[in-house]
Amino acid sequence: MGKVSLNKEVFDSTIKNVTSAVSNLKGTKINDKTFKQTDLKSMKQQLEVLREFQKVLDSYIDLMEIDLEKLKTVGDEMVKQDEEIGATASLIN
């Protein structure tokens, strides 16, 4: 049977780094300006693309936060189960 292992310190450090990166992204907001005094269609189109990009970025951040919480839970559960298995194995031996 294969071995499953988790270096909890490295795992937690990685989660912390990714959480920090997501927090940095969260602070990124594209200025939502309007060009009321221009008729340049290309400028208005580029502004609309930036608005759409901001929506996608916000969705990405939300999904990353959900995934990070799931990863933390999975890591904690792996450690808990490993401790339970270790305690049971020591009782058997």
C-alpha positions in Angstrom: 0.0 0.0 0.0 1.2 3.5 -0.8 2.1 6.0 1.9 0.2 9.3 2.4 2.0 11.9 4.4 1.7 15.6 5.2 4.4 17.9 6.5 2.0 20.1 8.5 4.5 22.9 8.9 5.2 23.2 5.2 1.5 22.8 4.4 0.5 25.6 6.8 3.3 27.8 5.5 2.1 27.3 1.9 -1.5 28.0 2.9 -0.4 31.2 4.7 1.6 32.4 1.6 -1.3 31.8 -0.7 -3.7 33.5 1.7 -1.4 36.5 1.8 -1.3 36.5 -2.1 -5.1 36.4 -2.2 -5.3 39.3 0.3 -3.0 41.3 -1.9 -5.2 40.6 -4.9 -8.3 41.6 -2.9 -6.8 45.0 -2.4 -6.5 45.4 -6.2 -9.3 47.5 -7.5 -9.5 48.9 -11.0 -10.6 52.5 -11.0 -14.1 52.6 -12.4 -13.9 55.8 -14.4 -16.3 56.9 -17.1 -15.5 58.9 -20.1 -18.5 61.2 -20.5 -16.7 63.7 -22.7 -15.3 61.3 -25.3 -16.8 59.7 -28.3 -13.9 57.3 -28.8 -15.5 53.9 -29.0 -12.2 52.1 -28.4 -11.7 53.9 -25.1 -15.2 53.0 -23.9 -14.6 49.4 -25.0 -11.4 49.2 -23.1 -13.1 50.5 -20.0 -15.8 47.9 -20.3 -13.1 45.2 -20.6 -11.5 46.5 -17.4 -14.9 46.3 -15.6 -15.4 42.7 -16.8 -11.9 41.9 -15.7 -12.6 43.2 -12.2 -15.7 41.0 -12.0 -13.7 38.0 -13.0 -10.9 38.9 -10.5 -13.4 39.2 -7.7 -14.9 35.8 -8.6 -11.4 34.3 -8.6 -10.7 35.7 -5.2 -13.9 34.4 -3.8 -13.2 30.9 -5.2 -9.6 30.9 -3.8 -10.8 31.8 -0.3 -13.3 28.9 -0.4 -10.6 26.5 -1.7 -8.2 27.7 1.0 -10.7 27.0 3.7 -11.3 23.5 2.3 -7.6 22.8 2.1 -7.1 23.9 5.7 -9.9 21.6 6.8 -8.5 18.7 4.8 -5.0 19.2 6.3 -6.3 19.4 9.8 -8.4 16.2 9.3 -5.4 14.4 7.9 -3.4 15.2 11.0 -6.3 14.3 13.3 -6.8 10.9 11.5 -3.1 10.2 11.5 -3.0 10.8 15.3 -6.0 8.5 15.8 -4.5 5.8 13.7 -1.2 6.1 15.5 -3.0 5.9 18.9 -4.9 2.8 17.8 -1.8 1.1 16.3 0.1 1.7 19.5 -2.7 0.0 21.5 -2.6 -3.0 19.2 1.2 -3.4 19.5 
